[in-house]
Amino acid sequence: MTGKVVEVQNEVLSIMDTTLRDGEQTSGVSFTDTEKLSVAKVLLESVGVDRIEIASARVSEGEFEAARRIMAWAAERGHLGRVEILGFVDGKISLDWINRAGGKVINLLCKGSYKHVTQQLRKTPEEHIADIQKSIDYAEELGIAVNVYLEDWSNGMRSSRDYVHFMISRLKEMNIQRIMLPDTLGILDPDETYDFCKEMIESFPDVKFDFHAHNDYDLAIANVFHAIKAGMRCVHTTVNGLGERAGNAPLSSVIATIKDHLHMQTRVNESMLNRISKLVESFSGIRIPTNKPLIGEFVFTQCSGIHADGDNKNNLYFNDLLPERFGRVRSYALGKTSGKANIKANLEEMGIDLDPEALKKVTNRIIDLGDKKETVTAEDLPYIVADVLQESLEQKIHINNYALSHAMGLKPSATVSIDISGKNYEASASGDGQYDAFMNALKNIYKRLKKPFPKLLDYSVTIPPGGKTDALVESVIIWELDREFKTRGLDPDQTAAAIKATVRMLNLLEHRAEFEKA
Ligand SMILES: CC(=O)SCCNC(=O)CCNC(=O)[C@H](O)C(C)(C)COP(=O)(O)OP(=O)(O)OC[C@H]1O[C@@H](n2cnc3c(N)ncnc32)[C@H](O)[C@@H]1OP(=O)(O)O
């Protein structure tokens, strides 16, 4: 244990997640209405953020349909006040759009800097206030609640502070729930964030403020931290930090920072953060970097042997950031920096017990492979062990033959003949692609034999840089059967590489069953 005594404050901070509005403003990202509805459901009901922003008014028919479906669901589930839509100061246009979609809260995009109001809208501040008042009056008629974004507020605080004060002193007299302060271009540093937020809170103690960070200097999390220190009680996030340019403050990091560094609470269920990250990764097509805090593939993987050794000795490297909190598990990487403790942990996980001499030999072989830039995965271990110990790990499963067909206008098909422990089995199937057809044929055989077949979770193909079409292609497939595991295949042909990774998986399952029996 750290031994640090911290006082957890009872006040609960609130989170407004804008993955479905600002997050979708990531270049190349566009969610379908069904994807938006799924993310909205998980965010509000499983993750437990307080509010979500789901769309900008006027954007498109698709955006309207998504907003309409989410609002219909929110009405059924009693969440209407938690779902917000950004709208513009454009008379009745945005409000009518939101009303037709069933929306009950508009986040009205107003100007937070003198430059923006005078140069973009070409209005005086008084004219802008008058237009905002008209929107608010119309919102009231429609029964729509209003929050106000002061767009470009951070720039406004630097270059036209009087204008910002003028706006808020007028807005606070209007029928507005919250004023949302965005660092629209991500220009702030933590000290400025603190000072600007403090100034707002001290000057307008009765106003409810939100702080909205952007990550252009990689300071979004630090700025959120300082905004809360200055007294902000609601911050905006996006899942995986999606958002325009460098993105917004990532939900998972904000939640962990609030809990572990500010010792405050939110209503968010930490154990769901990994799930929502994966969902948004798959819907957005934006891969999570492997080293992205809390949600990246390798952030709970110890690479250094010394750390693994310390974990075995009274948990010497304990810290608050336990993977289990976020629905994840710690793993130990294999490579040239893994010592025997790392390797032992992996072997134990697979049920393999080696004497110290054998363990040393296996460790040296893994270090050798790492030096040659080879990727070593836990699933390679039985092969390395067998090789080093000069036993050959029997290949129980061989592909005898396969034929794949791909013809324009016809569904791809595959015929597979496979040898399992000396017996031949054959099956044919069609699929969406040649590999899919191959997998369907294999699954038919496994179904017939009543053998478990893992779920394919992820499939990635890497070709060496340079675009040589005859070069080796590496296919890495992530499977799930009780737990996740990974296999690789190398071949100049992409489908053949995937088939090799699949055969390796089948053999591993056979050996795993044996290890588990032993
Ligand atoms: C900080 C943020 O992230 S805010 C994000 C806001 N969201 C979006 O912009 C995404 C969706 N936007 C859109 O689909 C489009 O921009 C639309 C539908 C809103 C408007 O489209 P268009 O009519 O083609 O205008 P365009 O996209 O060029 O926007 C510029 C116009 O918006 C006006 N404008 C800018 N800010 C605002 C505002 N807050 N309220 C009202 N009008 C505004 C500009 O003055 C300009 O008007 P002008 O053409 O009369 O000079």
The ligand as a MOL file (V3000), in Angstrom:
LIG
                    3D

  0  0  0     0  0            999 V3000
M  V30 BEGIN CTAB
M  V30 COUNTS 51 53 0 0 0
M  V30 BEGIN ATOM
M  V30 1 C -16.7020 24.8810 -31.0110 0
M  V30 2 C -17.4050 23.8940 -31.8340 0
M  V30 3 O -16.9570 22.8110 -31.9700 0
M  V30 4 S -18.8330 24.3540 -32.4240 0
M  V30 5 C -19.3440 23.1440 -33.4840 0
M  V30 6 C -20.5490 23.5160 -34.1780 0
M  V30 7 N -20.9390 22.4290 -35.0040 0
M  V30 8 C -20.7690 22.4770 -36.3280 0
M  V30 9 O -20.3460 23.4400 -36.9210 0
M  V30 10 C -21.0420 21.2530 -37.0520 0
M  V30 11 C -22.1710 21.3670 -37.9760 0
M  V30 12 N -22.1730 22.5120 -38.8290 0
M  V30 13 C -22.8000 22.4730 -40.0270 0
M  V30 14 O -23.2870 21.4320 -40.4540 0
M  V30 15 C -22.8940 23.7410 -40.7950 0
M  V30 16 O -21.8110 24.5650 -40.4490 0
M  V30 17 C -24.2510 24.4860 -40.5400 0
M  V30 18 C -25.3920 23.6150 -41.0520 0
M  V30 19 C -24.4840 24.7550 -39.0740 0
M  V30 20 C -24.2640 25.8410 -41.2640 0
M  V30 21 O -23.8840 25.5900 -42.5710 0
M  V30 22 P -23.7710 26.7690 -43.6570 0
M  V30 23 O -25.0250 27.5390 -43.6760 0
M  V30 24 O -23.3370 26.0950 -44.8920 0
M  V30 25 O -22.6640 27.7760 -43.1150 0
M  V30 26 P -21.1420 27.5210 -42.7510 0
M  V30 27 O -20.9240 26.0980 -42.3750 0
M  V30 28 O -20.2670 28.0700 -43.7900 0
M  V30 29 O -21.0480 28.3820 -41.4200 0
M  V30 30 C -20.8100 29.7620 -41.4680 0
M  V30 31 C -22.0170 30.5690 -41.0630 0
M  V30 32 O -22.3890 30.2750 -39.7260 0
M  V30 33 C -22.4690 31.5000 -38.9800 0
M  V30 34 N -22.2230 31.2260 -37.5970 0
M  V30 35 C -21.0640 30.9960 -36.9670 0
M  V30 36 N -21.2930 30.8010 -35.6610 0
M  V30 37 C -22.6120 30.8830 -35.4670 0
M  V30 38 C -23.4450 30.7720 -34.3280 0
M  V30 39 N -22.9220 30.5090 -33.1560 0
M  V30 40 N -24.7540 30.9250 -34.4960 0
M  V30 41 C -25.2800 31.1880 -35.6960 0
M  V30 42 N -24.5480 31.3040 -36.8190 0
M  V30 43 C -23.2310 31.1500 -36.6940 0
M  V30 44 C -21.3960 32.3370 -39.6290 0
M  V30 45 O -21.5610 33.7090 -39.3110 0
M  V30 46 C -21.6310 32.0540 -41.0950 0
M  V30 47 O -22.7560 32.7760 -41.5450 0
M  V30 48 P -22.6980 33.6300 -42.9480 0
M  V30 49 O -22.5270 32.5750 -44.0030 0
M  V30 50 O -24.0260 34.3000 -42.9630 0
M  V30 51 O -21.5220 34.5480 -42.8350 0
M  V30 END ATOM
M  V30 BEGIN BOND
M  V30 1 1 1 2
M  V30 2 2 2 3
M  V30 3 1 2 4
M  V30 4 1 4 5
M  V30 5 1 5 6
M  V30 6 1 6 7
M  V30 7 1 7 8
M  V30 8 2 8 9
M  V30 9 1 8 10
M  V30 10 1 10 11
M  V30 11 1 11 12
M  V30 12 1 12 13
M  V30 13 2 13 14
M  V30 14 1 13 15
M  V30 15 1 15 16
M  V30 16 1 15 17
M  V30 17 1 17 18
M  V30 18 1 17 19
M  V30 19 1 17 20
M  V30 20 1 20 21
M  V30 21 1 21 22
M  V30 22 2 22 23
M  V30 23 1 22 24
M  V30 24 1 22 25
M  V30 25 1 25 26
M  V30 26 2 26 27
M  V30 27 1 26 28
M  V30 28 1 26 29
M  V30 29 1 29 30
M  V30 30 1 30 31
M  V30 31 1 31 32
M  V30 32 1 31 46
M  V30 33 1 32 33
M  V30 34 1 33 34
M  V30 35 1 33 44
M  V30 36 1 34 35
M  V30 37 1 34 43
M  V30 38 2 35 36
M  V30 39 1 36 37
M  V30 40 1 37 38
M  V30 41 2 37 43
M  V30 42 1 38 39
M  V30 43 2 38 40
M  V30 44 1 40 41
M  V30 45 2 41 42
M  V30 46 1 42 43
M  V30 47 1 44 45
M  V30 48 1 44 46
M  V30 49 1 46 47
M  V30 50 1 47 48
M  V30 51 2 48 49
M  V30 52 1 48 50
M  V30 53 1 48 51
M  V30 END BOND
M  V30 END CTAB
M  END
